Amino acid sequence: MKNLIRITFFALFFTSTANLMAAVKLPAIISNNMIIQQDRKVAIWGWADKDETVSLTIYNQNYSTKADQNGHWKISLQKLKAGLKTEMIVNGSSGNSITVKNILVGEVWLCSGQSNMQWTFYPRHTVLNNEQELANANYDEVRMYTVDKVGKPEPVEDTKGEWLVMNRKNLLVGGEQGTSAVAYFFGRDLYKKLHVPIGLINSSVGGTTAERWTKNEVLESNPALKSLAGKKGASNLYNGMIAPLKSYTIRGAIWYQGEGNVDRAYQYRTLFPAMIKNWRSDWNQKNLPFGFVQLAPYRYKGHNSECYVELCEAQLRTLQSVKNTGMIVTNDIGQVNNVHPQNKQEVGRRLVLWAMNKVYKDKKTIYSGPLYKSMKVNGDKISLSFNHCEGGLTARDEKPLNEFAIAGADQKFVAAKAEISGNTIVVSSDQVKNPVAVRYAWHDDALPNLGNKEGLPASSFRTDSWKGVTQK
């Protein structure tokens, strides 16, 4: 009798264990309240026992597949139209069933970076008009999935998090680790423009460097970045917070980071484009739209005042060299004694201007301030030409143009007079009779005032290519 009981116990144990292993499972991001990308073949994936049959039903569409030898399965949904509200049922041949409720179809964006992207509505953080913004937040069709902030030594398959409707209560969930204000304002303003549901995936961690968001193999394979591979923290946020997302179909990405790399700004010229290419490869979208925020002025203590602006230059070079990227300039809304400027609303708005023009093809939307194009020496003056100034150049505060400097062949810059002449700017100084170069807003606490008639600021720039302080 004892032997029979023992045999029965073990039979039940192994049967229940097998059933547990066979249970179909979805990743955390495929869950209630999710928003899936419109007009694209969307991947739904998960785990089960090897060779287990998995069936899926969504909006009267039926799918079936088998898990592979490692227990992985993936189904590609046919394109769905924006505005659709539905649910999804996933069944495994082992008998378990999962129902994902309150799904919307719309536009999905990945939002990543360091503290200025992570910055929340939690009171200590301080967002401009914080309480008013919280009181007005009530957007059922704008939802955010905040990825649990964790680094991993190797790429992992899943994250922790949940999709939350963007209202006052949920904007405060998670406190200082919760909802991104920039992501929220971007999603809110995009929703008002497109009138379709907006899904936001917030994967951001304060105080982080770009190499932590980049795949180790990418660092190792690039001679200029190889020294970063294997260093403490390198690739760990990519492993824990990007790699698990790469099967989730997205429209594009926005990025707010660079503070952690100001002391290695010259290296960022290589690192940042490599990271973008890395992510595009992961999502199998060669030209995945990628918008980013050029850093606002801030006095970086312990660093040469040009480190910051060389990082801004690296960002500008990325815009110029990497297709389908967009850069918004924020040197007019910074706070030189605060690395976390409070005006997150304008950051989100300007990112939407770029997205509307470049991603959603609304060519009437002006999305960029003046960007330096070329120079011409005329005697003791230098004439500068710009892109994105079709409506005209202006000093935004209606004062004389400031933050221009000019130099001769001796590379010694002095403050310069700058005047608007049509769509050009003429720069000169009585101290420099034979000028060869101009720089604009070339230090970390500059408060420049050049812009276009649409009210968007010009990026800092230089006409020379002399060796910078972060170039080794």
C-alpha positions in Angstrom: 0.0 0.0 0.0 2.8 2.4 0.9 4.6 1.7 -2.4 1.3 2.3 -4.3 0.8 5.7 -2.5 4.4 6.6 -3.3 4.0 5.7 -6.9 0.8 7.7 -7.2 2.4 10.7 -5.5 5.3 10.8 -7.9 3.0 10.3 -10.9 0.9 13.2 -9.9 4.0 15.3 -9.2 5.6 14.7 -12.5 2.2 15.2 -14.3 1.7 18.6 -12.6 5.3 19.6 -13.3 4.9 18.7 -17.0 1.7 20.7 -17.2 3.4 23.7 -15.5 6.2 23.6 -18.0 3.7 23.2 -20.9 1.6 26.2 -19.9 1.6 28.9 -22.6 3.1 32.1 -21.4 3.2 35.7 -22.8 5.8 38.3 -22.1 4.8 41.0 -19.7 4.5 43.7 -22.4 1.8 41.6 -24.2 -0.8 42.2 -21.6 -4.1 44.1 -20.7 -4.4 47.6 -22.0 -1.6 47.2 -24.6 -1.5 49.2 -27.7 -0.3 47.5 -30.9 1.0 49.1 -34.0 -1.5 49.9 -36.8 -1.0 48.9 -40.4 2.0 46.6 -39.7 2.4 42.9 -39.3 2.6 42.7 -35.5 4.5 39.9 -33.7 2.9 38.1 -30.8 5.3 35.7 -29.1 5.8 33.7 -25.9 6.8 30.3 -24.5 5.4 26.8 -24.2 6.5 23.2 -24.0 8.5 22.2 -27.1 6.2 21.2 -30.0 3.2 22.4 -28.1 0.5 23.8 -30.4 -0.4 27.4 -29.7 -3.6 29.0 -31.1 -4.5 32.7 -31.1 -7.7 34.6 -31.8 -7.9 38.4 -32.3 -10.6 40.4 -34.0 -12.1 37.4 -35.8 -8.6 36.3 -37.0 -7.4 32.9 -36.1 -3.8 31.7 -36.0 -1.9 28.6 -35.0 1.7 27.6 -34.6 4.0 25.2 -32.7 6.6 26.0 -30.2 10.1 25.1 -31.3 12.6 22.8 -29.5 13.4 25.5 -27.0 9.8 26.3 -26.2 9.6 29.6 -28.2 6.8 30.5 -30.5 5.8 33.5 -32.5 2.8 34.5 -34.6 2.6 37.3 -37.1 -0.7 39.1 -37.0 -2.2 40.6 -40.2 -2.4 44.4 -40.3 -5.1 46.0 -38.1 -6.6 49.5 -38.4 -6.1 52.2 -35.9 -8.9 52.8 -33.4 -9.9 49.2 -33.2 -10.6 48.0 -29.6 -10.4 44.3 -29.1 -9.2 41.4 -27.0 -6.9 38.5 -27.7 -7.2 34.8 -26.6 -4.2 32.6 -26.6 -4.6 28.8 -26.0 -2.1 26.1 -25.6 -2.8 22.4 -26.4 -1.9 21.6 -22.8 -5.1 23.2 -21.8 -4.3 26.7 -20.4 -5.8 29.9 -21.9 -4.8 33.5 -21.6 -7.1 36.4 -22.4 -5.5 39.9 -23.0 -8.2 42.5 -22.6 -8.8 46.1 -23.6 -6.3 46.2 -26.6 -6.2 49.3 -28.8 -4.6 49.6 -32.2 -2.6 52.8 -33.0 0.9 54.2 -33.0 3.7 52.7 -30.8 6.9 54.5 -29.8 9.9 53.5 -27.7 11.0 56.2 -25.4 14.5 55.8 -23.9 17.5 57.6 -22.4 18.8 58.7 -19.0 17.3 61.0 -16.3 15.7 63.7 -18.5 13.7 60.9 -20.2 13.0 59.1 -17.0 12.0 62.4 -15.2 8.5 61.9 -13.7 5.6 63.9 -12.3 6.5 62.8 -8.8 6.5 66.1 -6.8 10.2 66.2 -6.0 11.1 65.9 -9.7 9.3 69.1 -10.6 7.8 69.5 -14.1 6.7 72.9 -15.3 3.1 73.5 -14.1 3.2 70.0 -12.5 -0.2 70.1 -10.7 -2.1 71.6 -13.6 -0.7 69.0 -16.0 -1.7 66.2 -13.6 -5.2 67.6 -13.1 -5.7 67.8 -16.9 -4.4 64.3 -17.6 -7.2 62.0 -18.7 -6.3 60.2 -21.9 -7.7 56.6 -22.1 -6.2 56.2 -25.6 -2.7 57.2 -24.5 -1.0 54.4 -22.6 2.5 53.7 -21.3 4.4 50.6 -20.5 7.3 51.4 -18.1 10.1 48.8 -18.2 11.4 47.7 -14.9 14.8 49.3 -14.4 17.3 46.5 -14.3 20.6 45.7 -16.0 21.6 42.2 -16.9 25.0 40.6 -17.8 23.5 38.8 -20.8 20.4 39.5 -23.0 17.2 38.3 -21.3 13.8 37.5 -22.9 11.3 39.3 -20.7 10.8 42.4 -18.6 8.5 43.5 -15.8 5.9 46.2 -16.2 2.3 46.9 -17.1 0.4 49.1 -19.5 -1.2 52.1 -17.8 -3.8 54.5 -19.1 -2.5 58.1 -18.9 -4.5 59.8 -16.1 -3.5 61.6 -12.9 -3.5 58.4 -10.8 -1.3 56.4 -13.2 1.1 59.3 -13.9 2.1 59.1 -10.3 2.4 55.3 -10.2 5.9 54.2 -9.3 7.0 57.5 -7.9 10.4 58.7 -9.1 10.8 55.4 -11.0 7.5 55.7 -12.9 6.0 57.6 -15.8 8.2 59.6 -18.1 7.0 63.2 -18.4 8.7 63.7 -21.8 7.2 60.4 -23.1 3.8 61.5 -21.8 3.9 64.9 -23.4 5.1 63.4 -26.7 2.3 60.9 -26.6 -0.4 63.4 -25.6 0.5 65.9 -28.3 0.9 63.2 -30.9 -2.6 61.9 -30.0 -4.0 65.4 -30.5 -2.5 65.5 -33.9 -3.2 62.0 -35.2 -6.4 61.2 -33.3 -5.4 57.6 -32.9 -4.4 55.6 -29.8 -0.7 56.1 -28.8 1.4 53.5 -27.0 4.6 54.5 -25.3 7.2 52.1 -24.1 9.3 53.9 -21.4 12.7 52.2 -21.1 14.9 54.8 -19.3 17.3 55.0 -16.4 18.9 58.1 -14.9 22.7 58.6 -14.8 23.4 56.2 -17.6 25.8 56.2 -20.6 25.0 55.3 -24.2 27.3 52.3 -24.1 25.0 50.7 -21.4 22.2 50.8 -24.0 24.4 49.2 -26.7 24.9 45.5 -27.5 28.2 44.1 -26.4 29.0 42.7 -29.9 28.5 46.1 -31.4 31.0 47.6 -29.0 33.5 44.8 -29.5 33.4 44.9 -33.3 34.1 48.7 -33.6 37.8 49.7 -33.1 36.7 53.1 -31.7 34.4 51.5 -29.1 36.2 48.2 -28.3 37.6 49.7 -25.1 34.1 50.1 -23.7 33.2 46.4 -24.1 33.3 44.5 -20.9 33.6 47.6 -18.7 31.4 47.7 -15.7 27.8 48.3 -16.7 28.5 48.3 -20.5 25.6 46.7 -22.4 23.7 45.8 -19.2 20.7 48.0 -19.9 20.5 46.9 -23.5 20.5 43.3 -22.2 17.8 43.9 -19.5 15.7 46.7 -21.0 16.0 46.8 -24.8 16.7 43.2 -26.0 13.5 41.9 -24.5 11.4 44.4 -26.4 12.8 43.9 -29.9 10.0 41.7 -31.1 7.4 44.3 -30.2 6.4 46.2 -33.3 7.0 49.9 -33.0 6.7 53.0 -35.3 9.9 54.7 -34.0 12.0 55.7 -31.1 12.7 58.9 -29.2 15.9 59.4 -27.2 17.0 61.9 -24.5 20.5 61.2 -23.3 24.1 62.4 -23.5 24.8 63.9 -20.1 26.6 60.8 -19.1 28.9 61.0 -22.1 29.9 64.7 -22.1 33.5 63.9 -21.0 33.8 61.6 -24.1 31.9 63.7 -26.6 34.3 62.9 -29.5 33.7 59.2 -28.9 30.0 59.8 -29.0 30.3 60.7 -32.7 30.8 56.9 -33.2 29.0 55.5 -30.2 25.6 57.1 -30.8 25.2 56.2 -34.5 26.4 52.6 -33.6 23.7 52.4 -31.0 21.0 53.6 -33.4 22.2 51.0 -36.0 22.1 48.3 -33.3 18.5 49.1 -32.4 17.4 49.3 -36.1 18.9 45.9 -36.7 17.1 44.4 -33.7 13.8 45.7 -34.9 14.6 44.7 -38.4 13.8 48.2 -39.6 16.8 49.7 -41.6 15.3 53.2 -41.4 13.5 53.1 -38.1 12.6 56.7 -37.3 14.8 57.9 -34.5 14.3 61.3 -32.9 16.5 62.7 -30.2 17.0 65.7 -27.9 20.1 67.9 -28.2 21.1 68.7 -24.6 20.2 72.0 -23.1 23.0 74.3 -21.6 24.2 73.2 -18.1 27.4 74.1 -16.2 29.0 70.6 -16.0 31.2 71.0 -12.9 34.6 69.4 -13.2 34.6 69.4 -17.0 35.9 71.9 -19.5 33.1 74.2 -20.6 33.5 72.9 -24.2 32.8 69.3 -23.3 29.0 69.8 -23.3 29.0 71.6 -26.7 31.2 69.0 -28.3 28.5 66.5 -27.2 25.9 68.7 -28.9 28.1 68.7 -31.9 28.3 64.9 -31.9 24.5 64.8 -31.8 24.3 67.3 -34.7 26.8 65.2 -36.7 24.6 62.1 -36.1 21.6 64.1 -37.5 23.6 64.9 -40.6 25.1 61.5 -41.2 22.4 59.0 -40.1 19.3 58.8 -42.3 15.8 59.2 -40.9 16.9 60.7 -37.6 15.6 64.0 -36.1 17.1 66.3 -33.6 15.3 68.9 -31.5 17.3 71.8 -30.1 16.6 73.0 -26.5 19.2 75.7 -25.8 16.4 78.2 -25.3 14.6 76.3 -22.5 17.6 75.1 -20.4 18.5 76.1 -16.9 22.2 76.4 -16.6 22.2 75.4 -12.9 19.8 72.5 -13.4 20.6 69.5 -15.5 16.9 68.6 -15.5 15.1 71.6 -17.2 11.5 71.7 -16.1 9.9 72.5 -19.4 9.3 68.9 -20.5 6.2 70.0 -22.4 8.2 71.9 -25.1 10.6 68.9 -25.5 7.6 66.7 -26.2 6.0 69.2 -28.5 9.1 69.7 -30.6 9.6 65.9 -30.9 6.0 65.8 -32.2 6.8 68.5 -34.8 9.6 66.3 -36.1 7.5 63.2 -36.1 4.6 64.9 -37.9 6.8 66.2 -40.7 9.2 63.3 -41.2 7.3 60.2 -40.0 3.7 61.2 -40.8 4.6 63.3 -43.8 2.8 66.5 -42.8 5.1 68.8 -44.8 3.3 71.9 -43.6 4.7 71.4 -40.1 7.9 73.3 -39.4 10.0 71.1 -37.2 13.5 72.6 -37.0 15.3 75.8 -36.1 18.2 77.1 -38.2 21.1 74.6 -38.8 24.5 75.9 -40.0 25.1 75.1 -43.7 28.1 77.0 -45.0 30.4 80.1 -44.7 32.1 82.6 -47.0 34.9 85.0 -46.1 34.3 88.5 -47.3 37.4 90.6 -46.3 37.2 91.1 -42.6 33.7 89.5 -42.3 32.3 86.0 -42.5 28.9 85.4 -44.0 27.0 82.3 -42.7 24.2 80.4 -44.5 21.7 78.1 -42.8 19.1 75.5 -43.5 15.6 75.6 -42.1 15.2 79.4 -42.3 12.8 79.7 -45.2 10.6 82.0 -43.1 13.6 84.2 -42.1 16.1 84.4 -39.3 15.5 86.3 -36.1 16.8 87.0 -32.6 14.1 85.3 -30.5 14.2 87.9 -27.7 14.4 90.9 -30.2 17.8 91.8 -28.8 21.1 91.9 -30.8 22.3 88.4 -31.7 24.6 87.0 -29.1 27.0 84.1 -28.4 28.9 84.5 -31.7 32.7 84.3 -31.7 35.3 84.8 -34.5 38.9 83.8 -34.9 41.8 84.1 -37.3 44.4 81.5 -38.2 45.8 81.8 -34.6 42.6 80.0 -33.4 42.0 82.6 -30.7 38.3 83.3 -30.5 36.9 86.7 -29.5 33.3 87.9 -29.0 31.9 89.0 -32.3 29.2 91.2 -33.7 26.5 89.3 -35.7 23.8 90.8 -37.9 21.0 89.3 -39.9 21.2 90.0 -43.6 18.3 88.2 -45.4 18.8 84.5 -44.8 22.4 84.9 -43.8 24.3 86.2 -40.8 27.3 88.4 -41.1 29.9 88.1 -38.3 32.8 90.4 -37.6 35.1 91.8 -34.9 37.5 94.8 -35.0 40.0 92.5 -33.2 40.2 90.0 -36.1 41.2 91.5 -39.5 41.6 88.2 -41.3 38.9 85.8 -40.0 38.8 82.2 -40.8 36.3 80.6 -38.4 33.1 81.3 -36.4 31.6 79.5 -33.4 28.2 80.0 -32.0 27.1 79.2 -28.4 30.3 77.3 -27.9 30.3 76.8 -24.1 28.1 75.0 -21.6 26.3 77.9 -20.0 25.6 79.8 -23.2 22.1 81.3 -23.6 21.9 82.0 -27.3 19.1 83.8 -29.1 19.3 82.9 -32.8 16.1 81.3 -34.2 13.7 81.2 -37.1 10.4 83.1 -37.5 8.6 79.9 -36.3 10.2 80.3 -32.9 12.6 77.4 -33.0 16.2 77.9 -31.9 19.4 77.4 -33.8 21.8 74.6 -32.8 25.2 75.6 -31.6 27.9 75.1 -34.3 31.4 75.9 -35.4 32.7 76.4 -38.9 36.2 75.0 -38.1 37.4 71.4 -37.5 40.2 72.2 -35.1 40.9 69.6 -32.4 38.4 69.6 -29.6 39.0 69.2 -25.9 37.5 65.6 -25.9 39.4 64.4 -29.0 42.3 62.2 -28.0 
